Structure formats: C-alpha cells, structure tokens
Amino acid sequence: MGHLNIIGAGRLGRTLGRLWQEGGTFQIQSVYNRSPASALAAIEFIGAGQVARSIASMPKANYWLIACTDSEIANVAQQLAQTGLVDDQAIVFHCSGALSSEVLTPLKPASVASAHPVHSFAKPEYSLGTFAGSSVTLEGDNPAVERLANIFTAIDGETLAIDPESKSLYHAGSVIASNYLTTLMDLSLQSFAAAGIERDNALRLLTPIVMQTVENNMALGPEKSLTGPIARGDLETVEAQVESLTAVDDQLAVCYRHLGLACVKLARRGPLSKESAAKLIELLSEPTR
Ligand SMILES: NC(=O)c1ccc[n+]([C@@H]2O[C@H](COP(=O)([O-])OP(=O)(O)OC[C@H]3O[C@@H](n4cnc5c(N)ncnc54)[C@H](OP(=O)(O)O)[C@@H]3O)[C@@H](O)[C@H]2O)c1
C-alpha cells in the first residue's frame, strides 16, 4: 500500500482521501491545510492521518496530492520542492481541471501529473456515494499517469487521457454543464419567488422537469430535447416573459435573453423556421430598458 500526503484536504481532498483509505489503496499519512483546525476536520472525515503544522514538517511519502485551490498550486509546489522531501521515486499530482501538470515542474525529477475528476464535490458526504463512475482525465509524466490510472480505477473512477493543451476548453465544458446548470437553477428559483412560489415548493415542482430534462439530454442529445416557446417559435410568449423578467430584475432578463439567443441557434438545428428564428433573435437582442 502507498503512503499519501495531502496538501489541501478540502472538499475534493478529503473525499478522495477517505475513498482511498477505506478501499485500502493508500494509507493517508499526513494532511496540511491552511488552518490546523481544518486539517483536523479532514483527518476526522478521512478516518486516518496526522495533522501537519507546515509543509516542511510533513513526513516523506511516495504519493503527494496537492488539492488546494488552483491559484495556490504553483506556490505550494514551489514550497514543497524547497523542503527536499520529494525524491525521484515520488508521484506528485493535482486535481485541477484548468491547470496542466506543468505547474508541478519545480518538483521534478519526481513524476508529476494532473488528474481531474469530472465530479462536483459540493458535499463530501454525498460524493462518497456518488463518485463511482465519474471520469478522471489524466495527463503528465508516464509513470505518474500509469499509477494514477490504477489508483483512480481502484475507487471506480473511469480514467482517460487528456491533451494538456485542451484543458482550458475541456474544463470550460465541465464548468458550463455543472456550475452554469446550478446558476440556472438559482435564476429559475428567483423567477418562481417573484411569482410568489416558495423555495421548497419551487424545488418540489422543479425536480421532475429538471431530472427529465437531464435524462432527455443524455439519451437524445440537446437538439431532440429542446421543448418550450423558443423551440415552437412562440414569439408572443417569449416577448411577455422578457417583459415580466425585466420588471423583476435586470440580470434575470439579461440571462434569459442571452441564453435565449443560444436556444434559438439550437432550435434552428431542429424544426424552427428561419423566419421565426430571425424574429426571435431581434426580440432577444433588444437591450432591456
Ligand atoms: N470541488 C470540486 O467539485 C472539484 C472538482 C474537480 C476538481 N477540483 C479541484 O480540486 C482542488 C481542490 O478544490 P476543492 O473544491 O476541494 O477546494 P476547497 O474545498 O476550497 O479546499 C481547498 C483546501 O485547500 C487548503 N488550502 C488552500 N490554500 C492552501 C495553501 N496555500 N496551503 C495548504 N492548503 C491550502 C484549504 O485549507 P483551509 O481549509 O485551511 O482553508 C482547503 O482545505 C482544486 O484544484 C480544484 O480545481 C475540485
């Protein structure tokens, strides 16, 4: 069994740490977070490990996970390199979708890689039960990539290679599907609230349609899943909705109009006529007053 040190055991780090610890893949050895209290909470969640007071005080390990926020990874890699704790047999990896393994260059000759789980770790307790089946994209030095493929497969991740040059666009795709979907839910709840429908009722009302829409998209693709006024070319309904939303909140109306334009483009790949599309584009492009 390998020994893993974690620098930055937040939502992702503590979830993966616990899955590996419970699965017998790794012995979680040492955890360093910005605050010792947070590191203590992480080791309690993982069920193993010791709190480190600094990076320099961590014991040597054959695997190092740097799972702090993206903007801190380069800084942490530099600090860790300066300790001399990482030798040429070690594997060091981060889990950012946006950054490549290049950011870990100061740690060479250790073998370095990035391993991005396409998973939303909003609540570690949930992710323990839902991580299996998530994809994990890998790139970096061969020894690290090969070992990480086994390590993520051990907790039922589906690993695949990613070109480091494509990571920004690939990550934008994940962000749109996950984070923007969440923001759309919030915008939808704001609209329901303005209609006098309480949040709990709105969530109950939305559950079947949101789940159905996700299922439709996965099974049929977006072109065949689009329903509603834009797909039907129902100009009057769209106009009324732009007006109603503008009266409530400018940002709601702006989002409705901008996404509506993308929706028209999608609907044109289906049965929406060129004429209806042109009228909808004119309506949705109008600046709100
Ligand atoms: N969350 C996701 O859904 C998700 C999905 C895929 C990939 N990722 C990637 O996973 C990584 C971690 O994301 P996350 O959502 O788990 O972040 P998070 O919940 O915000 O946790 C970040 C952790 O890093 C620690 N930290 C921050 N700066 C540090 C530093 N300079 N030195 C040591 N520890 C530091 C924080 O310590 P304190 O607790 O003491 O502040 C915190 O425990 C990122 O690279 C992210 O891109 C996240």
The ligand as a MOL file (V3000), in Angstrom:
LIG
                    3D

  0  0  0     0  0            999 V3000
M  V30 BEGIN CTAB
M  V30 COUNTS 48 52 0 0 0
M  V30 BEGIN ATOM
M  V30 1 N -14.8240 20.8970 -5.7390 0
M  V30 2 C -14.9470 20.2740 -6.8960 0
M  V30 3 O -16.0560 19.9200 -7.2990 0
M  V30 4 C -13.7340 19.9530 -7.7330 0
M  V30 5 C -13.9120 19.1120 -8.8530 0
M  V30 6 C -12.7930 18.7810 -9.6160 0
M  V30 7 C -11.5540 19.3000 -9.2920 0
M  V30 8 N -11.4310 20.1340 -8.2110 0 CHG=1
M  V30 9 C -10.0830 20.6420 -7.9000 0
M  V30 10 O -9.7070 20.1870 -6.6060 0
M  V30 11 C -8.8720 21.1450 -5.9780 0
M  V30 12 C -9.4540 21.4950 -4.6230 0
M  V30 13 O -10.7580 22.0200 -4.7870 0
M  V30 14 P -11.8130 21.9910 -3.5860 0
M  V30 15 O -13.1380 22.3480 -4.1530 0
M  V30 16 O -11.6510 20.7430 -2.8120 0 CHG=-1
M  V30 17 O -11.2880 23.2170 -2.7110 0
M  V30 18 P -11.7370 23.6330 -1.2290 0
M  V30 19 O -12.8880 22.8390 -0.7690 0
M  V30 20 O -11.7990 25.1120 -1.2500 0
M  V30 21 O -10.4690 23.1840 -0.3630 0
M  V30 22 C -9.2070 23.7240 -0.5600 0
M  V30 23 C -8.3230 23.2850 0.6050 0
M  V30 24 O -7.0080 23.7530 0.3270 0
M  V30 25 C -6.4950 24.3280 1.5090 0
M  V30 26 N -5.5250 25.3580 1.1010 0
M  V30 27 C -5.7420 26.4950 0.4100 0
M  V30 28 N -4.5800 27.1430 0.2120 0
M  V30 29 C -3.6210 26.3880 0.7960 0
M  V30 30 C -2.2250 26.5150 0.9350 0
M  V30 31 N -1.5450 27.5720 0.4440 0
M  V30 32 N -1.5560 25.5430 1.5790 0
M  V30 33 C -2.2080 24.4670 2.0730 0
M  V30 34 N -3.5280 24.2870 1.9830 0
M  V30 35 C -4.2320 25.2380 1.3420 0
M  V30 36 C -7.6680 24.8990 2.2680 0
M  V30 37 O -7.3200 24.9650 3.6240 0
M  V30 38 P -8.2960 25.6130 4.7400 0
M  V30 39 O -9.4460 24.6380 4.8610 0
M  V30 40 O -7.4630 25.6830 5.9640 0
M  V30 41 O -8.7190 26.9470 4.1810 0
M  V30 42 C -8.7570 23.8550 1.9560 0
M  V30 43 O -8.7570 22.8250 2.9090 0
M  V30 44 C -8.7540 22.3200 -6.9410 0
M  V30 45 O -7.5910 22.1570 -7.7200 0
M  V30 46 C -9.9870 22.1650 -7.8160 0
M  V30 47 O -9.8200 22.7280 -9.0980 0
M  V30 48 C -12.4800 20.4680 -7.4220 0
M  V30 END ATOM
M  V30 BEGIN BOND
M  V30 1 1 1 2
M  V30 2 2 2 3
M  V30 3 1 2 4
M  V30 4 1 4 5
M  V30 5 2 4 48
M  V30 6 2 5 6
M  V30 7 1 6 7
M  V30 8 2 7 8
M  V30 9 1 8 9
M  V30 10 1 8 48
M  V30 11 1 9 10
M  V30 12 1 9 46
M  V30 13 1 10 11
M  V30 14 1 11 12
M  V30 15 1 11 44
M  V30 16 1 12 13
M  V30 17 1 13 14
M  V30 18 2 14 15
M  V30 19 1 14 16
M  V30 20 1 14 17
M  V30 21 1 17 18
M  V30 22 2 18 19
M  V30 23 1 18 20
M  V30 24 1 18 21
M  V30 25 1 21 22
M  V30 26 1 22 23
M  V30 27 1 23 24
M  V30 28 1 23 42
M  V30 29 1 24 25
M  V30 30 1 25 26
M  V30 31 1 25 36
M  V30 32 1 26 27
M  V30 33 1 26 35
M  V30 34 2 27 28
M  V30 35 1 28 29
M  V30 36 1 29 30
M  V30 37 2 29 35
M  V30 38 1 30 31
M  V30 39 2 30 32
M  V30 40 1 32 33
M  V30 41 2 33 34
M  V30 42 1 34 35
M  V30 43 1 36 37
M  V30 44 1 36 42
M  V30 45 1 37 38
M  V30 46 2 38 39
M  V30 47 1 38 40
M  V30 48 1 38 41
M  V30 49 1 42 43
M  V30 50 1 44 45
M  V30 51 1 44 46
M  V30 52 1 46 47
M  V30 END BOND
M  V30 END CTAB
M  END
